[in-house]
Amino acid sequence: MELGEQPEEALVREVFEETGFQVEVGQLLGVISGDKVCIVFYEAKPLGGELSKSHESLDVKWFTFDNIPWDKMAFSHQVQILRKWVLNHSQDQ
């Protein structure tokens, strides 16, 4: 987050900078904090744009519930939050 920026504003900006996609902020999924970091997880709905990598992302891809690369995710807390979200939403598909 930038100084004075709200978490929702940071989400929209960061997603666009890292993926080229514009999103609408959804429900808060969780907050995980540590000694030097606080990560806020939100649901987000894509509105438009062109999926592309940037200098901040090595690769960007879409995944279905069945092919999420769990073993390649960098942080266990991301896996924990995303698994819970998938469990709650995969029954809707």
C-alpha positions as CSV (number, residue, x, y, z in Angstrom):
1,M,0.0,0.0,0.0
2,E,1.1,3.5,-0.7
3,L,1.0,6.1,2.1
4,G,-2.6,7.2,2.6
5,E,-4.0,4.5,0.3
6,Q,-6.9,2.4,1.5
7,P,-6.5,-1.5,1.2
8,E,-9.2,-1.6,-1.5
9,E,-7.5,1.0,-3.6
10,A,-4.2,-0.8,-3.3
11,L,-5.8,-4.0,-4.5
12,V,-7.2,-2.4,-7.6
13,R,-3.9,-0.7,-8.3
14,E,-1.7,-3.7,-7.6
15,V,-3.8,-6.1,-9.7
16,F,-3.7,-3.8,-12.6
17,E,0.0,-3.1,-12.3
18,E,0.8,-6.9,-12.0
19,T,-1.7,-8.4,-14.4
20,G,-3.2,-5.7,-16.7
21,F,-6.7,-6.4,-15.4
22,Q,-9.2,-4.0,-13.9
23,V,-11.1,-5.5,-11.0
24,E,-14.0,-4.8,-8.7
25,V,-13.2,-5.3,-5.0
26,G,-15.4,-8.0,-3.3
27,Q,-15.6,-9.5,0.1
28,L,-12.7,-9.4,2.6
29,L,-11.4,-13.0,2.9
30,G,-8.8,-12.6,5.6
31,V,-5.9,-10.7,7.1
32,I,-2.6,-12.3,8.0
33,S,0.1,-10.2,9.8
34,G,3.6,-10.9,10.9
35,D,6.6,-9.0,12.3
36,K,7.1,-6.9,9.2
37,V,4.1,-7.6,7.0
38,C,0.3,-7.4,6.9
39,I,-1.4,-9.1,4.0
40,V,-5.1,-8.4,3.3
41,F,-7.0,-10.9,1.1
42,Y,-10.0,-9.9,-0.9
43,E,-12.3,-11.5,-3.4
44,A,-12.1,-9.6,-6.7
45,K,-14.2,-9.7,-9.9
46,P,-12.5,-9.0,-13.2
47,L,-14.0,-6.1,-15.1
48,G,-11.7,-5.9,-18.1
49,G,-8.3,-5.4,-19.4
50,E,-5.8,-7.7,-21.1
51,L,-4.0,-10.3,-19.0
52,S,-0.3,-9.6,-19.2
53,K,2.8,-9.9,-17.1
54,S,4.7,-6.9,-15.9
55,H,8.1,-6.1,-14.3
56,E,6.4,-7.2,-11.0
57,S,5.2,-10.6,-12.2
58,L,7.1,-13.4,-13.9
59,D,3.9,-15.0,-15.3
60,V,0.2,-14.6,-15.1
61,K,-2.4,-17.2,-16.0
62,W,-6.1,-18.2,-15.4
63,F,-6.8,-21.4,-13.5
64,T,-9.9,-23.5,-13.0
65,F,-10.6,-24.9,-9.6
66,D,-9.2,-28.3,-10.8
67,N,-5.9,-27.1,-12.0
68,I,-4.6,-24.6,-9.4
69,P,-0.9,-25.2,-8.9
70,W,-1.0,-25.5,-5.1
71,D,2.6,-26.7,-4.9
72,K,4.0,-23.7,-6.8
73,M,2.4,-21.1,-4.6
74,A,5.0,-19.1,-2.7
75,F,3.4,-18.7,0.7
76,S,1.5,-21.1,2.9
77,H,-0.9,-18.4,4.0
78,Q,-1.9,-17.8,0.4
79,V,-2.7,-21.5,0.0
80,Q,-4.7,-21.5,3.2
81,I,-6.9,-18.6,2.2
82,L,-7.3,-19.7,-1.4
83,R,-8.2,-23.3,-0.5
84,K,-10.9,-22.1,1.9
85,W,-12.3,-19.8,-0.9
86,V,-12.2,-22.6,-3.5
87,L,-14.0,-25.0,-1.1
88,N,-16.8,-22.4,-0.5
89,H,-17.2,-21.6,-4.3
90,S,-16.4,-24.8,-6.2
91,Q,-19.8,-26.3,-5.3
92,D,-21.4,-23.4,-7.2
93,Q,-19.8,-24.5,-10.5
